[in-house]
Amino acid sequence: MSKKLVSLLLVLLLVLSVVGCGEKAPAAEAPVVEEPVAEAPAEEPAEEPAVEETPNENYKIGVMTGTVSQGEEEFRAGENLVKKYGDMIQHVTYPDNFSQEVETTISQVKSLAADPDMVAIIITQAIPGTTAAIDAVRETRDDILFILGAPHEDPEVVAPRADITFELDQMQRGIDIMDTAKDMGAETFVHYSFPRHMAMQLLAARRDEMKKRAEEIGIEFVEVDAPDPTGDAGVSGAQQFIIEDVPRQVEKYGVDTAFFSTNCGMQEPLIKGVVETKAIYPEQCCPSPYHAYPAALDIEIPEDKAGDIDYLNAEITRIIAEKGVSGRFATWVMPANVSMIQAGVEYAMEFAEGKIERQDPEAAMRILKEVVGVEQDKIVFDSLEGYPNFLFFVLGSQRF
């Protein structure tokens, strides 16, 4: 038998040994076999390193809020998160004059993102410049999770950029606030705002809903232009305007006048003015027992009562009664913006630890419910059409 024939038989034998057990032969080109080679003994497979299942304990979460003068409640929420979680939380603030200092806002966000351990950034309130900051960060860090609360820019601008957004259902609030004012006996409703806020889609739509509802239930709706706190007069100028204007409006329309302002910095003087004139105050711009009520009513919260919302509600109720205006003040049962910040951090932690996906609206709703404590009241969700990651919510109201 020739050498050529022997080689051919050996090749056939190798092919039969591969497919002879009934397994499908791989659809690949057959190797060129020149000479049979003795098969080397199989090596023991190398042991793969164990996969680390525990989360990276060094991850960090950035939180950006306003300053004490623009939003003390949110600022304190950031402080409290640092106390609770330590260096894991990096808390920064945006400038008071944020509408004219957009570059400062962008720089603050970029400084957080520069830390390689940063996994998520929570921004509440998401002021103008927030989406530009996200775009800037995404150029180098597309891995960072962004969670926004109370955005100032239009939903269609925010939704494609943020991973999760929490916002109050402003359209429903327009109806609810007006109904609350009516139940309190309001015959007139004074709405304080300024052009910058009325250029914001959701705030303008809420104002329109208020006007519509007021007409339906027989309340006179009055719009009053106030100074913009980010303008030349600053926060102090806007507050002084409220101090002087509330008595004028009550003198004109009577004590059964309800007051509402779209700006956080105006809430404290507004509450004081309404108490003094015995008018009606149905809700803040950012509804919460903590928002302006303690400062306006000179409530000092003892250290052992910090975070005790039942204590605060009882104190507000007591002082309102002493002032002789019971039943004419109200707010939500839980703080809105603080809940957004806390829920954002909890969501970021679950994401960092691999428990949820980057965009998980169901998880976001679950976490916000846990933070709020739904046993106290119901929480109702909706979402922006086409963007299930942009969540609207409302809570029930309480009267003092």
C-alpha positions as CSV (number, residue, x, y, z in Angstrom):
1,M,0.0,0.0,0.0
2,S,1.4,3.4,-1.0
3,K,2.2,6.1,1.5
4,K,-0.3,8.4,-0.3
5,L,-3.1,5.9,0.3
6,V,-2.1,5.4,4.0
7,S,-2.4,9.1,4.6
8,L,-5.8,9.3,2.9
9,L,-7.1,6.4,5.2
10,L,-5.8,8.2,8.3
11,V,-7.6,11.4,7.4
12,L,-10.9,9.4,6.9
13,L,-10.4,7.7,10.3
14,L,-10.0,11.1,12.0
15,V,-13.2,12.5,10.5
16,L,-15.2,9.4,11.5
17,S,-13.9,9.7,15.1
18,V,-15.3,13.2,15.3
19,V,-18.8,12.6,13.9
20,G,-19.2,8.9,14.9
21,C,-21.0,9.7,18.3
22,G,-24.0,11.2,16.6
23,E,-23.0,14.8,17.2
24,K,-23.4,17.4,14.5
25,A,-20.0,18.4,12.9
26,P,-19.2,22.1,13.2
27,A,-19.9,24.1,10.0
28,A,-16.3,25.1,9.4
29,E,-13.5,24.4,6.9
30,A,-11.8,21.1,7.6
31,P,-8.2,21.5,8.7
32,V,-5.5,20.4,6.4
33,V,-3.8,17.3,7.9
34,E,-0.4,16.6,6.6
35,E,0.8,13.9,9.0
36,P,-1.0,12.2,11.9
37,V,0.2,13.5,15.2
38,A,-0.1,11.7,18.5
39,E,-2.7,13.3,20.6
40,A,-1.2,15.0,23.7
41,P,-2.9,14.2,27.0
42,A,-5.6,16.8,27.8
43,E,-4.5,19.4,30.3
44,E,-6.6,20.2,33.3
45,P,-8.5,23.4,32.6
46,A,-7.2,26.4,34.5
47,E,-9.3,27.4,37.4
48,E,-11.2,30.6,36.6
49,P,-10.8,33.4,39.2
50,A,-13.9,33.8,41.4
51,V,-16.2,36.6,40.3
52,E,-16.5,39.3,42.8
53,E,-20.2,39.6,43.7
54,T,-20.0,42.2,46.4
55,P,-20.5,45.8,45.3
56,N,-17.7,48.3,45.1
57,E,-17.6,49.8,48.5
58,N,-15.7,52.8,47.2
59,Y,-18.4,54.2,44.9
60,K,-19.6,57.7,45.4
61,I,-22.9,59.6,44.7
62,G,-23.0,63.3,43.9
63,V,-25.9,65.4,45.2
64,M,-26.4,69.0,44.0
65,T,-28.9,71.3,45.7
66,G,-29.6,75.0,46.1
67,T,-28.1,77.0,48.9
68,V,-29.8,77.9,52.2
69,S,-31.2,81.1,50.7
70,Q,-32.6,79.5,47.6
71,G,-33.9,76.2,49.1
72,E,-32.9,75.5,52.7
73,E,-35.0,72.3,52.9
74,E,-33.1,70.8,49.9
75,F,-29.7,72.0,51.2
76,R,-30.4,70.4,54.6
77,A,-31.4,67.1,52.9
78,G,-28.0,67.0,51.2
79,E,-26.3,67.7,54.6
80,N,-28.2,65.0,56.3
81,L,-27.3,62.5,53.6
82,V,-23.6,63.3,54.2
83,K,-24.1,62.7,57.9
84,K,-25.9,59.4,57.2
85,Y,-23.5,57.9,54.5
86,G,-20.3,59.8,55.1
87,D,-17.8,60.4,52.2
88,M,-19.9,58.3,49.9
89,I,-22.1,61.4,49.4
90,Q,-20.5,64.4,47.7
91,H,-22.7,67.4,48.3
92,V,-22.3,70.6,46.3
93,T,-24.6,73.6,45.6
94,Y,-25.6,75.6,42.5
95,P,-25.3,79.4,42.7
96,D,-28.1,81.6,44.0
97,N,-28.1,83.5,40.7
98,F,-28.2,80.3,38.7
99,S,-30.0,81.8,35.7
100,Q,-27.0,84.1,35.0
101,E,-24.3,81.7,36.2
102,V,-24.9,78.6,34.1
103,E,-21.2,78.0,33.6
104,T,-20.8,77.7,37.4
105,T,-23.6,75.0,37.5
106,I,-21.9,73.1,34.7
107,S,-18.5,73.3,36.4
108,Q,-20.0,72.0,39.7
109,V,-21.5,68.9,37.9
110,K,-18.3,68.3,36.0
111,S,-16.2,68.5,39.2
112,L,-18.4,65.7,40.6
113,A,-18.0,63.6,37.5
114,A,-14.2,64.0,37.5
115,D,-14.0,61.6,40.5
116,P,-13.4,58.1,38.9
117,D,-15.4,56.6,41.8
118,M,-18.5,58.7,41.0
119,V,-21.4,56.5,39.8
120,A,-24.4,58.8,40.0
121,I,-25.3,62.4,40.3
122,I,-28.7,63.6,41.8
123,I,-29.7,67.2,41.1
124,T,-32.7,68.8,42.8
125,Q,-33.9,71.3,41.8
126,A,-32.7,70.7,38.2
127,I,-32.2,74.3,37.4
128,P,-31.4,75.8,33.9
129,G,-28.0,74.6,32.8
130,T,-28.6,71.1,34.1
131,T,-29.1,69.5,30.7
132,A,-26.0,71.3,29.4
133,A,-24.0,69.9,32.3
134,I,-25.2,66.4,31.5
135,D,-24.2,66.8,27.9
136,A,-20.8,68.0,29.0
137,V,-20.3,65.1,31.3
138,R,-21.5,62.5,28.8
139,E,-18.6,63.5,26.4
140,T,-16.2,61.8,28.8
141,R,-18.3,59.8,31.3
142,D,-21.3,58.2,29.7
143,D,-21.4,55.7,32.5
144,I,-22.7,58.1,35.2
145,L,-26.3,57.8,36.2
146,F,-28.2,61.1,36.3
147,I,-31.4,61.5,38.5
148,L,-33.2,64.8,38.4
149,G,-35.8,66.3,40.6
150,A,-38.1,69.3,40.0
151,P,-36.6,70.3,36.6
152,H,-36.8,73.9,35.4
153,E,-36.3,73.0,31.8
154,D,-39.0,71.6,29.6
155,P,-39.8,67.9,29.9
156,E,-39.0,67.2,26.3
157,V,-35.5,68.6,26.8
158,V,-34.9,66.9,30.1
159,A,-36.3,63.4,29.5
160,P,-33.9,62.2,26.8
161,R,-30.9,63.2,28.9
162,A,-31.7,62.1,32.5
163,D,-31.9,58.5,33.4
164,I,-34.7,59.1,35.9
165,T,-36.6,62.3,36.6
166,F,-39.0,63.0,39.4
167,E,-41.5,65.9,39.0
168,L,-44.7,67.0,40.7
169,D,-47.8,66.5,38.6
170,Q,-48.2,70.2,38.1
171,M,-51.4,70.0,36.0
172,Q,-53.2,68.0,38.8
173,R,-51.7,70.4,41.4
174,G,-53.4,73.3,39.6
175,I,-56.7,71.7,40.3
176,D,-55.9,70.4,43.8
177,I,-54.6,73.7,45.1
178,M,-57.6,75.6,43.8
179,D,-60.0,73.1,45.3
180,T,-58.1,73.3,48.7
181,A,-58.4,77.1,48.6
182,K,-62.1,76.8,47.9
183,D,-62.6,74.4,50.8
184,M,-60.8,76.9,53.1
185,G,-63.3,79.6,52.1
186,A,-61.3,81.5,49.5
187,E,-63.1,84.0,47.2
188,T,-60.0,85.4,45.6
189,F,-56.7,83.7,44.6
190,V,-53.5,85.7,44.2
191,H,-50.8,84.1,42.1
192,Y,-47.2,85.6,42.5
193,S,-44.7,84.9,39.7
194,F,-42.4,86.5,37.2
195,P,-41.6,86.1,33.5
196,R,-38.7,83.6,33.9
197,H,-41.0,81.1,35.7
198,M,-43.9,81.7,33.4
199,A,-41.6,80.8,30.5
200,M,-41.3,77.3,32.0
201,Q,-43.7,75.0,30.3
202,L,-45.0,73.1,33.4
203,L,-45.4,76.2,35.6
204,A,-47.2,78.1,32.9
205,A,-49.5,75.1,32.3
206,R,-50.2,74.8,36.0
207,R,-51.1,78.5,36.1
208,D,-53.5,78.0,33.2
209,E,-55.1,75.0,35.0
210,M,-55.5,77.1,38.1
211,K,-57.3,79.9,36.2
212,K,-59.6,77.4,34.5
213,R,-60.4,75.7,37.8
214,A,-60.9,79.0,39.6
215,E,-63.5,80.0,37.0
216,E,-65.3,76.7,37.3
217,I,-65.6,77.0,41.1
218,G,-66.3,80.7,41.4
219,I,-62.9,82.1,42.6
220,E,-61.5,85.4,41.2
221,F,-58.0,84.7,39.9
222,V,-55.4,87.5,40.2
223,E,-51.9,87.4,38.7
224,V,-49.3,89.6,40.3
225,D,-45.8,90.1,38.8
226,A,-43.1,89.9,41.5
227,P,-39.4,90.6,41.2
228,D,-37.3,87.7,40.1
229,P,-35.0,86.6,43.0
230,T,-32.2,86.0,40.4
231,G,-32.6,89.5,39.1
232,D,-30.9,92.7,40.2
233,A,-33.0,93.0,43.4
234,G,-31.9,89.5,44.5
235,V,-33.7,87.3,47.0
236,S,-34.0,90.1,49.6
237,G,-35.7,92.4,47.1
238,A,-38.2,89.7,46.1
239,Q,-39.0,89.0,49.8
240,Q,-39.4,92.7,50.6
241,F,-42.0,92.9,47.8
242,I,-44.0,90.1,49.3
243,I,-43.9,91.6,52.7
244,E,-45.3,94.9,51.4
245,D,-47.8,93.5,48.8
246,V,-49.7,90.9,50.9
247,P,-51.3,93.5,53.1
248,R,-52.2,95.5,50.0
249,Q,-54.0,92.6,48.4
250,V,-55.9,91.7,51.6
251,E,-57.0,95.3,51.9
252,K,-58.2,95.2,48.4
253,Y,-59.9,91.8,48.3
254,G,-60.5,90.9,51.9
255,V,-59.3,88.2,54.3
256,D,-60.8,85.4,52.2
257,T,-57.9,85.7,49.8
258,A,-55.6,82.7,49.1
259,F,-52.0,83.4,48.2
260,F,-49.5,81.3,46.1
261,S,-46.0,82.0,44.8
262,T,-44.0,80.0,42.3
263,N,-40.7,80.8,44.1
264,C,-39.1,79.1,47.1
265,G,-37.4,82.2,48.5
266,M,-40.8,84.0,48.7
267,Q,-42.5,81.3,50.9
268,E,-41.3,82.5,54.3
269,P,-42.4,86.1,54.0
270,L,-45.6,84.9,52.3
271,I,-46.5,82.7,55.3
272,K,-45.7,85.5,57.7
273,G,-47.8,87.9,55.8
274,V,-50.8,85.6,55.5
275,V,-50.7,84.8,59.2
276,E,-50.6,88.5,60.1
277,T,-53.5,89.4,57.7
278,K,-55.4,86.1,58.6
279,A,-55.7,85.3,54.9
280,I,-55.4,81.8,53.3
281,Y,-52.3,79.8,52.3
282,P,-53.2,76.5,50.6
283,E,-49.8,75.2,49.6
284,Q,-46.1,76.2,48.8
285,C,-44.5,76.0,45.4
286,C,-42.6,72.9,46.7
287,P,-45.1,71.3,49.1
288,S,-43.7,70.2,52.4
289,P,-44.2,70.8,56.2
290,Y,-40.5,71.7,56.3
291,H,-40.6,74.3,53.5
292,A,-40.6,77.7,55.1
293,Y,-43.1,76.8,57.9
294,P,-40.5,76.4,60.6
295,A,-38.7,79.7,59.8
296,A,-41.9,81.7,59.3
297,L,-43.4,80.4,62.5
298,D,-40.2,80.5,64.6
299,I,-40.2,76.8,65.2
300,E,-36.9,75.5,66.6
301,I,-36.6,71.8,66.1
302,P,-34.7,70.0,68.9
303,E,-31.9,67.8,67.8
304,D,-33.7,64.7,69.1
305,K,-36.7,65.7,66.9
306,A,-34.8,66.3,63.7
307,G,-36.6,64.4,60.9
308,D,-39.6,63.8,63.1
309,I,-42.4,65.0,60.8
310,D,-45.2,64.2,63.3
311,Y,-43.5,66.5,65.8
312,L,-43.2,69.3,63.2
313,N,-46.8,68.9,62.0
314,A,-48.0,69.1,65.7
315,E,-45.9,72.3,66.2
316,I,-47.3,74.0,63.1
317,T,-50.8,73.1,64.1
318,R,-50.3,74.4,67.6
319,I,-48.8,77.8,66.5
320,I,-51.4,78.3,63.8
321,A,-54.1,77.8,66.4
322,E,-52.4,80.3,68.8
323,K,-52.4,82.8,65.9
324,G,-56.1,82.3,65.4
325,V,-55.9,81.1,61.9
326,S,-56.6,77.4,62.2
327,G,-57.9,75.7,59.1
328,R,-56.5,78.3,56.8
329,F,-53.0,76.8,56.1
330,A,-52.1,73.6,54.4
331,T,-49.4,71.6,52.6
332,W,-48.6,68.0,51.6
333,V,-48.3,65.3,54.2
334,M,-44.6,64.7,53.3
335,P,-41.9,66.9,51.8
336,A,-41.8,66.7,48.0
337,N,-38.3,67.8,47.0
338,V,-36.6,66.1,49.9
339,S,-38.3,62.9,49.0
340,M,-37.0,63.2,45.5
341,I,-33.4,63.7,46.7
342,Q,-33.6,60.8,49.2
343,A,-35.2,58.5,46.6
344,G,-32.6,59.5,44.0
345,V,-29.8,58.4,46.4
346,E,-31.5,55.1,47.2
347,Y,-32.0,54.4,43.5
348,A,-28.4,55.2,42.8
349,M,-27.2,52.8,45.5
350,E,-29.3,50.0,44.1
351,F,-28.0,50.7,40.6
352,A,-24.3,50.8,41.8
353,E,-24.8,47.5,43.6
354,G,-26.2,45.9,40.5
355,K,-29.8,45.4,41.9
356,I,-31.6,47.4,39.2
357,E,-31.0,48.6,35.6
358,R,-30.0,52.1,34.7
359,Q,-33.5,53.1,33.7
360,D,-36.1,51.2,35.8
361,P,-39.3,53.3,36.3
362,E,-40.9,50.6,38.4
363,A,-38.0,50.6,40.8
364,A,-38.0,54.4,40.9
365,M,-41.7,54.4,41.9
366,R,-41.2,51.6,44.5
367,I,-38.3,53.5,46.1
368,L,-40.1,56.8,46.2
369,K,-43.1,55.1,47.8
370,E,-40.8,53.6,50.5
371,V,-39.2,57.0,51.1
372,V,-42.5,58.8,51.4
373,G,-44.2,56.1,53.5
374,V,-47.4,55.4,51.6
375,E,-49.1,54.3,54.8
376,Q,-49.5,58.1,55.6
377,D,-51.3,58.8,52.3
378,K,-51.6,57.7,48.8
379,I,-49.1,58.6,46.1
380,V,-50.3,58.7,42.5
381,F,-47.9,58.4,39.6
382,D,-48.0,59.3,35.9
383,S,-45.3,59.6,33.2
384,L,-44.4,61.7,30.3
385,E,-45.7,60.3,27.0
386,G,-42.9,58.5,25.3
387,Y,-40.6,58.7,28.3
388,P,-41.6,56.3,31.1
389,N,-38.4,57.4,33.0
390,F,-39.9,60.9,33.5
391,L,-42.3,60.4,36.5
392,F,-44.9,62.8,37.8
393,F,-46.5,62.3,41.2
394,V,-48.9,63.9,43.7
395,L,-49.6,63.4,47.4
396,G,-52.5,64.2,49.6
397,S,-52.8,67.5,51.5
398,Q,-53.2,68.2,55.2
399,R,-54.6,71.2,56.9
400,F,-53.3,73.0,60.0
